Amino acid sequence: MTSLFDSYRLGELTLPNRTVMAPMTRVRAAAGGLATPSMATYYAQRATAGLIVSEGVQPSLIGQSNPGTPGLHTDEQVAAWRQVTGAVHANGGRIFAQIMHGGRVSHPDTTGLRPVGPSAVAAVGDVFTPSGPRPAPVPRALERAEVPEHAHSYAAAARRAVDAGFDGVELHGANGYLISQFLSSNANLRTDRYGGPVANRIRFAVEAAAATAEAVGAHRTGIRLSPAGTFWGVEEADVPELYAALLTELARLGLAYVHLEATAEEEVLVGLRRAWPGTLVMNPALPMGPKQAGRDEADHWLGLGADLISFGRGFLANPDLVERLRTGLPIAPADERTYYQGGDAGYLTYPAHQHTA
């Protein structure tokens, strides 16, 4: 039986264990999308993870979803990230940057630009802006000739990520953001080669992944997906067919991994494990759902064929999560009030377990 604490070879990296710190938005970047010393401390505290995946990082100004998120599209941002990657590596860790283009999940008050999407269909819900939550605006539908530029923005950000010292990148293809919008059957109403049948709806994701793999190497490129997820109002017709087709195309690229969220029925996810020949990272808890994943969920998915298990809230509140899982120590709950409030409280203030003599 595979153990969560066995080492694992991922591309050219040897992970000391099979835990992954899942990407989590914390909106604590400085003005200009710059990483900060506090961010360096936060990630370095969690360097015992087999792999850290950073919070979502915008590949362009128009790709920024929330205020206070970091970027990878200016030289200043690259320089600022080096303190983060350097601190993680100094503590013996490995870190990928998650590249996240928000698409329609954005607001002109945040970026100064009208959001773009596959079609002129607004996301469902309020988006964060500098002045508080506002209804998601109707995005401008991307012109056919513009689509490749946005697919290639992931690759440009990946080059900058490697320059900043990241070990690789994860494309955010989940949770209702731009790649997910193209996969969707209600956010994507296009009638050109990027919309309609499954083969067309997966095209943007495949082009983004192919460009990124070409830019930094397939062994440094992963992608996160949320099959059947309904974040920000996206819906997906033909989920098993859609994702089987997508994974077939991604397999040809030889990506480092696919990272699945537990957004579909287990039998659908197990079917996707069979359809994907490479490394599978499984996140066993529904994002923002009621349950925080622990050792039982991890062991369950390792038994179903996952290679690596990602934890979000567990790592947020427990910098020493790997040790707690290994020794059966209690896993502290995360304080939701501090997720996005800024500052170091609820960010750098979660303690490691104090061993008493």
URQUIHU-V744863 format. One record per residue. N is the residue number from 0. RES is the residue in one letter. PHI is phi as a letter, one per 40 degrees, with the letter a starting at -180 (none if undefined). PSI is psi in whole degrees, 0 to 359 (* if undefined). NEAR is the number of other ideal C-beta (glycine too) atoms within 10 Angstrom. Layout:
# URQUIHU-V744863
{{N | RES | PHI | PSI | NEAR} {N | RES | PHI | PSI | NEAR}}
This chain:
# URQUIHU-V744863
{{0 | M | none | 130 | 6} {1 | T | c | 136 | 13} {2 | S | b | 149 | 12} {3 | L | c | 341 | 18} {4 | F | b | 10 | 13} {5 | D | c | 149 | 14} {6 | S | c | 165 | 12} {7 | Y | a | 138 | 18} {8 | R | c | 118 | 10} {9 | L | b | 106 | 26} {10 | G | g | 238 | 19} {11 | E | c | 8 | 11} {12 | L | b | 145 | 16} {13 | T | b | 115 | 11} {14 | L | c | 132 | 20} {15 | P | c | 344 | 17} {16 | N | a | 175 | 20} {17 | R | b | 21 | 25} {18 | T | c | 141 | 27} {19 | V | b | 132 | 30} {20 | M | c | 115 | 27} {21 | A | c | 153 | 27} {22 | P | c | 134 | 27} {23 | M | a | 124 | 17} {24 | T | c | 128 | 17} {25 | R | b | 356 | 23} {26 | V | f | 55 | 15} {27 | R | b | 19 | 21} {28 | A | c | 157 | 24} {29 | A | c | 171 | 15} {30 | A | d | 144 | 6} {31 | G | g | 11 | 11} {32 | G | g | 32 | 21} {33 | L | c | 136 | 17} {34 | A | c | 155 | 27} {35 | T | b | 166 | 16} {36 | P | d | 324 | 12} {37 | S | c | 322 | 18} {38 | M | c | 322 | 24} {39 | A | c | 317 | 20} {40 | T | c | 316 | 17} {41 | Y | d | 310 | 23} {42 | Y | c | 322 | 24} {43 | A | c | 327 | 22} {44 | Q | c | 336 | 21} {45 | R | b | 21 | 23} {46 | A | c | 354 | 19} {47 | T | c | 351 | 21} {48 | A | d | 146 | 26} {49 | G | d | 319 | 26} {50 | L | a | 137 | 27} {51 | I | b | 134 | 27} {52 | V | b | 125 | 25} {53 | S | c | 168 | 28} {54 | E | d | 163 | 22} {55 | G | c | 132 | 27} {56 | V | b | 125 | 31} {57 | Q | c | 139 | 27} {58 | P | c | 356 | 31} {59 | S | a | 164 | 18} {60 | L | c | 317 | 15} {61 | I | c | 340 | 21} {62 | G | c | 357 | 30} {63 | Q | c | 129 | 27} {64 | S | c | 307 | 27} {65 | N | b | 152 | 22} {66 | P | c | 151 | 18} {67 | G | g | 10 | 18} {68 | T | c | 152 | 22} {69 | P | c | 159 | 26} {70 | G | b | 170 | 24} {71 | L | a | 55 | 30} {72 | H | b | 5 | 20} {73 | T | b | 159 | 14} {74 | D | c | 325 | 9} {75 | E | c | 322 | 13} {76 | Q | c | 318 | 22} {77 | V | d | 312 | 20} {78 | A | c | 319 | 13} {79 | A | c | 326 | 24} {80 | W | c | 337 | 27} {81 | R | c | 330 | 15} {82 | Q | c | 329 | 20} {83 | V | c | 307 | 27} {84 | T | c | 324 | 25} {85 | G | c | 319 | 14} {86 | A | c | 320 | 21} {87 | V | c | 314 | 25} {88 | H | c | 323 | 15} {89 | A | c | 331 | 11} {90 | N | c | 10 | 13} {91 | G | g | 15 | 10} {92 | G | c | 178 | 23} {93 | R | b | 138 | 21} {94 | I | a | 130 | 25} {95 | F | b | 148 | 27} {96 | A | c | 129 | 30} {97 | Q | c | 124 | 24} {98 | I | c | 120 | 31} {99 | M | b | 112 | 32} {100 | H | c | 118 | 28} {101 | G | c | 338 | 29} {102 | G | f | 234 | 26} {103 | R | c | 347 | 30} {104 | V | c | 74 | 29} {105 | S | a | 184 | 31} {106 | H | a | 142 | 27} {107 | P | d | 331 | 12} {108 | D | c | 337 | 15} {109 | T | c | 317 | 22} {110 | T | b | 343 | 19} {111 | G | g | 6 | 10} {112 | L | b | 150 | 15} {113 | R | c | 130 | 13} {114 | P | c | 156 | 26} {115 | V | b | 158 | 23} {116 | G | a | 178 | 26} {117 | P | c | 326 | 26} {118 | S | a | 165 | 21} {119 | A | c | 64 | 13} {120 | V | b | 122 | 20} {121 | A | c | 149 | 18} {122 | A | c | 158 | 27} {123 | V | c | 125 | 15} {124 | G | h | 179 | 13} {125 | D | c | 137 | 12} {126 | V | b | 155 | 23} {127 | F | c | 139 | 21} {128 | T | b | 169 | 16} {129 | P | d | 339 | 11} {130 | S | b | 18 | 10} {131 | G | h | 180 | 8} {132 | P | c | 138 | 11} {133 | R | b | 150 | 15} {134 | P | d | 141 | 12} {135 | A | c | 129 | 20} {136 | P | c | 163 | 16} {137 | V | c | 124 | 15} {138 | P | c | 164 | 24} {139 | R | c | 129 | 16} {140 | A | c | 130 | 17} {141 | L | c | 135 | 22} {142 | E | c | 151 | 10} {143 | R | d | 318 | 11} {144 | A | c | 342 | 7} {145 | E | c | 338 | 12} {146 | V | d | 313 | 20} {147 | P | d | 326 | 15} {148 | E | c | 320 | 12} {149 | H | c | 325 | 24} {150 | A | c | 319 | 24} {151 | H | c | 347 | 18} {152 | S | c | 332 | 23} {153 | Y | c | 319 | 30} {154 | A | c | 320 | 24} {155 | A | c | 319 | 18} {156 | A | c | 325 | 29} {157 | A | c | 319 | 30} {158 | R | d | 316 | 15} {159 | R | c | 325 | 25} {160 | A | c | 314 | 31} {161 | V | c | 321 | 18} {162 | D | c | 328 | 15} {163 | A | c | 358 | 22} {164 | G | h | 1 | 18} {165 | F | c | 149 | 27} {166 | D | c | 347 | 23} {167 | G | i | 189 | 27} {168 | V | b | 154 | 32} {169 | E | b | 124 | 34} {170 | L | c | 132 | 30} {171 | H | c | 95 | 30} {172 | G | b | 18 | 28} {173 | A | b | 179 | 27} {174 | N | f | 28 | 24} {175 | G | g | 10 | 25} {176 | Y | c | 191 | 27} {177 | L | d | 311 | 35} {178 | I | c | 317 | 31} {179 | S | c | 325 | 26} {180 | Q | c | 321 | 28} {181 | F | c | 325 | 29} {182 | L | c | 337 | 29} {183 | S | c | 150 | 26} {184 | S | c | 356 | 17} {185 | N | b | 340 | 15} {186 | A | c | 336 | 29} {187 | N | b | 102 | 23} {188 | L | b | 20 | 14} {189 | R | c | 153 | 19} {190 | T | b | 9 | 9} {191 | D | c | 199 | 12} {192 | R | c | 355 | 12} {193 | Y | b | 7 | 21} {194 | G | a | 167 | 19} {195 | G | g | 246 | 14} {196 | P | c | 163 | 11} {197 | V | d | 315 | 18} {198 | A | d | 330 | 13} {199 | N | c | 323 | 16} {200 | R | c | 335 | 25} {201 | I | c | 351 | 23} {202 | R | c | 317 | 20} {203 | F | c | 316 | 27} {204 | A | c | 316 | 23} {205 | V | c | 319 | 20} {206 | E | c | 321 | 21} {207 | A | c | 316 | 29} {208 | A | c | 318 | 26} {209 | A | c | 317 | 20} {210 | A | c | 321 | 20} {211 | T | c | 316 | 33} {212 | A | c | 322 | 22} {213 | E | c | 325 | 14} {214 | A | c | 317 | 20} {215 | V | b | 359 | 21} {216 | G | h | 135 | 16} {217 | A | c | 328 | 20} {218 | H | c | 347 | 17} {219 | R | b | 11 | 24} {220 | T | b | 119 | 31} {221 | G | b | 173 | 29} {222 | I | a | 140 | 30} {223 | R | b | 135 | 27} {224 | L | b | 150 | 25} {225 | S | b | 76 | 26} {226 | P | d | 132 | 24} {227 | A | g | 6 | 17} {228 | G | c | 152 | 23} {229 | T | b | 24 | 15} {230 | F | d | 137 | 19} {231 | W | f | 25 | 23} {232 | G | g | 7 | 18} {233 | V | c | 146 | 27} {234 | E | b | 151 | 12} {235 | E | b | 121 | 23} {236 | A | c | 154 | 11} {237 | D | f | 51 | 13} {238 | V | d | 308 | 19} {239 | P | c | 319 | 16} {240 | E | c | 316 | 11} {241 | L | d | 311 | 21} {242 | Y | c | 328 | 27} {243 | A | c | 319 | 18} {244 | A | c | 317 | 18} {245 | L | c | 313 | 28} {246 | L | c | 327 | 24} {247 | T | c | 316 | 14} {248 | E | c | 319 | 16} {249 | L | c | 327 | 27} {250 | A | c | 327 | 14} {251 | R | c | 337 | 10} {252 | L | c | 343 | 16} {253 | G | g | 38 | 14} {254 | L | c | 157 | 25} {255 | A | c | 319 | 26} {256 | Y | a | 162 | 24} {257 | V | b | 135 | 26} {258 | H | b | 109 | 28} {259 | L | b | 141 | 28} {260 | E | c | 153 | 26} {261 | A | c | 59 | 21} {262 | T | c | 348 | 22} {263 | A | b | 171 | 21} {264 | E | d | 149 | 13} {265 | E | d | 321 | 12} {266 | E | c | 327 | 9} {267 | V | c | 316 | 16} {268 | L | c | 320 | 23} {269 | V | c | 322 | 15} {270 | G | c | 322 | 16} {271 | L | c | 328 | 21} {272 | R | d | 318 | 18} {273 | R | c | 329 | 10} {274 | A | c | 346 | 17} {275 | W | b | 115 | 21} {276 | P | c | 347 | 11} {277 | G | c | 197 | 17} {278 | T | c | 131 | 18} {279 | L | b | 123 | 21} {280 | V | c | 128 | 27} {281 | M | b | 130 | 25} {282 | N | b | 105 | 26} {283 | P | c | 353 | 24} {284 | A | b | 140 | 20} {285 | L | c | 127 | 14} {286 | P | d | 131 | 18} {287 | M | g | 13 | 11} {288 | G | c | 181 | 12} {289 | P | c | 337 | 6} {290 | K | b | 137 | 11} {291 | Q | c | 128 | 18} {292 | A | c | 147 | 24} {293 | G | b | 203 | 17} {294 | R | c | 320 | 15} {295 | D | c | 314 | 9} {296 | E | c | 322 | 19} {297 | A | c | 311 | 23} {298 | D | c | 323 | 17} {299 | H | d | 313 | 15} {300 | W | c | 329 | 27} {301 | L | c | 322 | 20} {302 | G | c | 335 | 10} {303 | L | c | 3 | 14} {304 | G | h | 2 | 14} {305 | A | c | 150 | 23} {306 | D | c | 323 | 21} {307 | L | b | 151 | 24} {308 | I | b | 127 | 26} {309 | S | b | 144 | 29} {310 | F | b | 132 | 25} {311 | G | c | 277 | 21} {312 | R | d | 327 | 24} {313 | G | d | 316 | 26} {314 | F | c | 331 | 25} {315 | L | c | 313 | 26} {316 | A | c | 352 | 18} {317 | N | b | 90 | 26} {318 | P | d | 334 | 25} {319 | D | b | 38 | 18} {320 | L | d | 320 | 25} {321 | V | d | 315 | 24} {322 | E | c | 321 | 14} {323 | R | c | 319 | 19} {324 | L | c | 321 | 22} {325 | R | c | 321 | 16} {326 | T | b | 1 | 10} {327 | G | g | 19 | 8} {328 | L | c | 155 | 15} {329 | P | c | 146 | 9} {330 | I | b | 118 | 20} {331 | A | c | 145 | 18} {332 | P | c | 153 | 12} {333 | A | c | 147 | 19} {334 | D | c | 106 | 15} {335 | E | d | 332 | 11} {336 | R | c | 338 | 9} {337 | T | b | 4 | 18} {338 | Y | d | 311 | 16} {339 | Y | b | 15 | 15} {340 | Q | c | 349 | 13} {341 | G | g | 173 | 14} {342 | G | g | 178 | 11} {343 | D | c | 342 | 13} {344 | A | c | 133 | 11} {345 | G | g | 16 | 19} {346 | Y | b | 300 | 19} {347 | L | b | 1 | 14} {348 | T | c | 1 | 10} {349 | Y | c | 124 | 19} {350 | P | c | 155 | 11} {351 | A | c | 156 | 14} {352 | H | c | 133 | 16} {353 | Q | c | 113 | 5} {354 | H | c | 127 | 8} {355 | T | c | 144 | 4} {356 | A | c | * | 2}}
